[in-house]
Amino acid sequence: MPDGGDGPPVVVKLGGARAVDPAGAVGDVAHLVANGRDVVVVHGGSTAVDDLLDRLGIESEYVETPSGVTGRFTDAETMEAFTMAMAGQVNTDLVTAMKNAGVDAVGLSGVDGGLLTGPRKSAVRVVEDGKKKIKRGDHSGTPKQVNEGLLSTLLADGYTPVVSPPMFGMESESEGTPVNTDADRAAAAVAGALGAELVVLTDVAGVYADPDDPDTLIESVATGDEYDALTDAAEGFMTRKVMAATEALESGATAVTVADANVRDPIVAALDGAGTRIERSALIDGGEAHAGGDAADAEVDG
């Protein structure tokens, strides 16, 4: 296993779905940090949120945007459960695992220190029964600013930040509230702010040219044509990950890899070429058009 001490910071997005086992990623973070690499972990927690909502007797509501992206609709009651599950249970459990692996981990929500800040979306565009509608009462947002200084201070002092939604959703120039945000896009914002390499860990090996055929893994995306093929192939939950990868690269990340969380040494493997690696050159070479727009209107927490 390489020592991992050289290179830019690594931002690891760890998915929160039931099929994602964090154990391998925790071990890799410990290895990289022990060998001098700065690491920031950003996590989701959709399964924990669903489980808590079930225990509270609150039915989850998912909506589809006009671009076909599905996300959780977060009303006020759901937002309370979301914060308890994500910033409470999932973040604390992951920080505990890191500490037990010898990592000086510090848990932060996007609200802490204004770490992740952006406008609150209280209304979203959705498609219901084939018709476009405006649905109001949402608590969601997309990070537009990252408190890079807070992360850099923690990293310089030897701590490993473990970042969780919610983010600080601005409702006016001076006031805000906690809101749901997509963990993939939160990780992208952090990676861009730090000029980091982003590793997005999920429950598949990467992006497949044929989404139904694991033997069609797209290994490298370095040109505009390859980028266009990538966006054409991505569908379902992978659409959000490719969109987040694009945002990360546009905002300063050095590269993005989408890879399997459940293999041995998943982060190190991704840094060594496993998964789908997307280079900045793919955007510079002409792949600027990407899935944005109303795709941002549905925030999710995977």
For each residue, the residues with C-beta under 8 A, 3 or more apart:
1: 31 265 268
2: 268 271 272
3: 35 36
4: 7 10 31 32 35 36 37 268 271
5: 35 36 37
6: 36 37
7: 4 10 37 197 271
8: 194 195 196 197 254
9: 37 38 39 40 155 194 195 196 197
10: 4 7 32 37 38 39 40 196 197 198 199 267 271
11: 39 40 41 42 187 190 191 194 196 197 198 199 253
12: 25 29 39 40 41 42 187 199 201 267
13: 42 43 44 183 184 187 198 199 200 201 244
14: 20 22 25 41 42 43 44 94 201 261
15: 20 43 44 183 200 201 202 203 261 302
16: 20 43 44 45 46 47 48 49 86 90 183 301 302
17: 20 44 46 47 202 203 302
18: 47
19: 203 262
20: 14 15 16 17 201 202 203 261 262
21: 24 261 262
22: 14 25 26 43 94 97 261
23: 26 27 97
24: 21 27 28 261 262 263 264 265 266 267
25: 12 14 22 28 29 41 201 261 266 267
26: 22 23 29 30 94 97 98 101 103
27: 23 24 30 31 101 265
28: 24 25 31 32 265 266 267 268
29: 12 25 26 32 33 39 41 98 101 103 160 267
30: 26 27 33 34 98 101 102 103
31: 1 4 27 28 34 35 265 268
32: 4 10 28 29 35 37 39 267 268
33: 29 30 36 37 38 39 103 160
34: 30 31 102
35: 3 4 5 31 32
36: 3 4 5 6 33
37: 4 5 6 7 9 10 32 33
38: 9 10 33 155 194 196
39: 9 10 11 12 29 32 33 160
40: 9 10 11 12 151 155 160 161 162 163 190 194 196
41: 11 12 14 25 29 94 98 105 160 161 162 163
42: 11 12 13 14 163 164 183 186 187 190
43: 13 14 15 16 22 90 91 94 162 163 164 183
44: 13 14 15 16 17 86 90 165 183 184 301 302
45: 16 48 49 85 86 89 90 164 165 183 301
46: 16 17 49 50 72 300 301 302
47: 16 17 18 50 51
48: 16 45 51 52 85 86 89 90
49: 16 45 46 52 53 60 72 81 82 85 86 301
50: 46 47 53 54 60
51: 47 48 54 55 85
52: 48 49 55 56 81 84 85 89
53: 49 50 56 58 59 60 78 81
54: 50 51 57 58
55: 51 52
56: 52 53 81
57: 54
58: 53 54 77 78 81
59: 53
60: 49 50 53 72 78
61: 72 73 75 78
62: 70 71 72 73
63: 70 71 72 73 124 126 127 128 135 298
64: 68 69 70 126 127 298
65: 68 69 70 71 124 125 126 127 294 295 297 298
66: 125 126 127 132 294
67: 291 293 294 295
68: 64 65 239
69: 64 65 239 240 291 295 298
70: 62 63 64 65 298 300
71: 62 63 65 140 182 298 299 300
72: 46 49 60 61 62 63 78 180 298 299 300 301
73: 61 62 63 78 124 126 135 138 298
74: 78 79 82 138 139 140 179 180 299
75: 61 78 79 137 138 139
76: 79 80 137 139
77: 58 80 81
78: 53 58 60 61 72 73 74 75 81 82 139
79: 74 75 76 82 83 139 166 178 179 180
80: 76 77 83 84
81: 49 52 53 56 58 77 78 84 85
82: 49 74 78 79 85 86 165 166 180 301
83: 79 80 86 87 88 109 166 178
84: 52 80 81 87 88 89
85: 45 48 49 51 52 81 82 88 89 90
86: 16 44 45 48 49 82 83 89 90 91 109 164 165 166 301
87: 83 84 90 91 107 109 111 164 165 166
88: 83 84 85 91 92
89: 45 48 52 84 85 86 92 93
90: 16 43 44 45 48 85 86 87 93 94 164
91: 43 86 87 88 94 95 107 108 109 162 164
92: 88 89 95 96 107
93: 89 90 96 97
94: 14 22 26 41 43 90 91 97 98 105 107 162
95: 91 92 98 99 105 106 107 162
96: 92 93 99 100
97: 22 23 26 93 94 100 101
98: 26 29 30 41 94 95 101 103 105 160 162
99: 95 96 102 103 104 105
100: 96 97
101: 26 27 29 30 97 98
102: 30 34 99
103: 26 29 30 33 98 99 160
104: 99 158 159 160
105: 41 94 95 98 99 159 160 161 162
106: 95 154 159 160 161 162
107: 87 91 92 94 95 162 164
108: 91 112 113 115 150 161 162 163 164
109: 83 86 87 91 112 115 163 164 165 166 167 178
110: 115 116 117 143 163 164 165 166 167 168 181 186
111: 87 114 115 116 166 167 168 178
112: 108 109 115 150
113: 108 147 150
114: 111 117 145 147 168
115: 108 109 110 111 112 146 147 150 151 163 167 168
116: 110 111 143 145 146 147 163 165 167 168 181 186 189 190
117: 110 114 143 144 145 146 147 167 168 170 176
118: 141 142 143 144 145 167 168 169 170 181
119: 141 144 169 170
120: 139 140 141 169 170 171 176 177 179
121: 124 138 140 141 142 169 179 297 299
122: 136 137 138 139
123: 134 135 136 137 138
124: 63 65 73 121 134 135 138 140 297 298
125: 65 66 132 133 134 135 294 297
126: 63 64 65 66 73 132 133 134 135 297 298
127: 63 64 65 66 130 131 132 133
128: 63 131 133
129:
130: 127
131: 127 128
132: 66 125 126 127
133: 125 126 127 128
134: 123 124 125 126
135: 63 73 123 124 125 126 138
136: 122 123
137: 75 76 122 123
138: 73 74 75 121 122 123 124 135 299
139: 74 75 76 78 79 120 122 169 177 178 179 180
140: 71 74 120 121 124 169 179 180 181 298 299
141: 118 119 120 121 167 169 179 180 181 299
142: 118 121 181 182 185 296 299
143: 110 116 117 118 146 167 181 185 186 189
144: 117 118 119 189
145: 114 116 117 118
146: 115 116 117 143 151 189 190 192 193
147: 113 114 115 116 117 150 151
148: 151 152 193 194
149: 152 153
150: 108 112 113 115 147 153 154
151: 40 115 146 147 148 154 155 161 190 193 194
152: 148 149 155 156 194
153: 149 150 156 157
154: 106 150 151 157 159 160 161
155: 9 38 40 151 152 158 159 160 161
156: 152 153
157: 153 154
158: 104 155
159: 104 105 106 154 155
160: 29 33 39 40 41 98 103 104 105 106 154 155
161: 40 41 105 106 108 151 154 155
162: 40 41 43 91 94 95 98 105 106 107 108
163: 40 41 42 43 108 109 110 115 116 186 187 190
164: 42 43 45 86 87 90 91 107 108 109 110 183
165: 44 45 82 86 87 109 110 116 180 181 182 183 186 301
166: 79 82 83 86 87 109 110 111 169 178 179 180 181
167: 109 110 111 115 116 117 118 141 143 178 179 181 186
168: 110 111 114 115 116 117 118 176 177 178 179
169: 118 119 120 121 139 140 141 166 176 177 178 179
170: 117 118 119 120 173 175 176
171: 120 175 176 177
172: 175 176
173: 170
174:
175: 170 171 172
176: 117 120 168 169 170 171 172
177: 120 139 168 169 171
178: 79 83 109 111 139 166 167 168 169
179: 74 79 120 121 139 140 141 166 167 168 169 299
180: 72 74 79 82 139 140 141 165 166 299 300 301
181: 110 116 118 140 141 142 143 165 166 167 185 186 299 301
182: 71 142 165 185 186 240 244 299 300 301 302
183: 13 15 16 42 43 44 45 164 165 186 187 300 301 302
184: 13 44 187 188 200 240 241 243 244 302
185: 142 143 181 182 188 189 240 243 244 247 296
186: 42 110 116 143 163 165 167 181 182 183 189 190
187: 11 12 13 42 163 183 184 190 191 198 200 244 248
188: 184 185 191 192 198 244 245 247 248 251 253 256
189: 116 143 144 146 185 186 192 193 247 248 251
190: 11 40 42 116 146 151 163 186 187 193 194 196
191: 11 187 188 194 196 197 198 248 251 252 253 256
192: 146 188 189 195 196 247 248 249 250 251 252 253
193: 146 148 151 189 190 251 252
194: 8 9 11 38 40 148 151 152 190 191 252
195: 8 9 192 252 253 254
196: 8 9 10 11 38 40 190 191 192 253 254
197: 7 8 9 10 11 191 253 254 255 256 257 271
198: 10 11 13 187 188 191 245 248 253 255 256 257
199: 10 11 12 13 256 257 259 267 270 271
200: 13 15 184 187 241 244 245 256 257 258 259
201: 12 13 14 15 20 25 259 260 261 266 267 270
202: 15 17 20 237 241 258 259 260 261
203: 15 17 19 20 260 261 262
204: 208 214 238 260
205: 208 214 217 259 260 274 275
206: 217 218 219 257 258 259 260 274 275 276
207: 217 218 230 233 234 238 241 242 258 276
208: 204 205 211 212 213 214 216 217 218 233
209: 213 216 217 218 229 233
210: 213 216 233
211: 208 233 235 236 238
212: 208
213: 208 209 210 216
214: 204 205 208 217
215:
216: 208 209 210 213
217: 205 206 207 208 209 214 275 276
218: 206 207 208 209 221 226 229 230 233 276
219: 206 273 275 276 277
220: 226 276 277 279
221: 218 226 227 229 230 276 277 278 279 282
222: 226 279 281 282 285
223: 226 227 281 282 285 286 287
224: 227 228 282 283 285 286 287
225: 228 229 285 286
226: 218 220 221 222 223 229 230 282 287
227: 221 223 224 230 231 278 282 283 285 286 287
228: 224 225 231 232 287
229: 209 218 221 225 226 232 233
230: 207 218 221 226 227 233 234 242 276 278 282
231: 227 228 234 242 287 290 291
232: 228 229
233: 207 208 209 210 211 218 229 230
234: 207 230 231 238 239 241 242 291
235: 211 238 239
236: 211 239
237: 202 240 241 302
238: 204 207 211 234 235 241 242 258
239: 68 69 234 235 236 242 243 291 295
240: 69 182 184 185 237 243 244 295 300 302
241: 184 200 202 207 234 237 238 244 245 258
242: 207 230 231 234 238 239 245 246 258 278 290 291
243: 184 185 239 240 246 247 290 291 292 295
244: 13 182 184 185 187 188 200 240 241 247 248
245: 188 198 200 241 242 248 249 256 258 278
246: 242 243 249 250 283 290 291 292
247: 185 188 189 192 243 244 250 251
248: 187 188 189 191 192 198 244 245 251 252 253 256
249: 192 245 246 253 255 256 278 279 280 282 283
250: 192 246 247 283
251: 188 189 191 192 193 247 248
252: 191 192 193 194 195 248
253: 11 188 191 192 195 196 197 198 248 249 256 280
254: 8 195 196 197 280
255: 197 198 249 277 278 279 280
256: 188 191 197 198 199 200 245 248 249 253 277 278
257: 197 198 199 200 206 270 271 274 275 276 277 278
258: 200 202 206 207 238 241 242 245 275 276 278
259: 199 200 201 202 205 206 263 266 269 270 274 275 276
260: 201 202 203 204 205 206 263 266 274 275
261: 14 15 20 21 22 24 25 201 202 203 266
262: 19 20 21 24 203 266
263: 24 259 260 266 269 274
264: 24 269
265: 1 24 27 28 31 268 269
266: 24 25 28 201 259 260 261 262 263 269 270 274
267: 10 12 24 25 28 29 32 199 201 270 271
268: 1 2 4 28 31 32 265 271 272
269: 259 263 264 265 266 272 273 274 275
270: 199 201 257 259 266 267 273 274 275 277
271: 2 4 7 10 197 199 257 267 268
272: 2 268 269
273: 219 269 270 277
274: 205 206 257 259 260 263 266 269 270
275: 205 206 217 219 257 258 259 260 269 270
276: 206 207 217 218 219 220 221 230 257 258 259
277: 219 220 221 255 256 257 270 273
278: 221 227 230 242 245 249 255 256 257 258 282
279: 220 221 222 249 255 282
280: 249 253 254 255 283 284
281: 222 223 284 285
282: 221 222 223 224 226 227 230 249 278 279 285 287
283: 224 227 246 249 250 280 287 288
284: 280 281
285: 222 223 224 225 227 281 282
286: 223 224 225 227
287: 223 224 226 227 228 231 282 283 290
288: 283
289:
290: 231 242 243 246 287
291: 67 69 231 234 239 242 243 246 295
292: 243 246 295 296
293: 67 296
294: 65 66 67 125 297
295: 65 67 69 239 240 243 291 292 298
296: 142 185 292 293
297: 65 121 124 125 126 294
298: 63 64 65 69 70 71 72 73 124 126 140 295
299: 71 72 74 121 138 140 141 142 179 180 181 182
300: 46 70 71 72 180 182 183 240
301: 16 44 45 46 49 72 82 86 165 180 181 182 183
302: 15 16 17 44 46 182 183 184 237 240
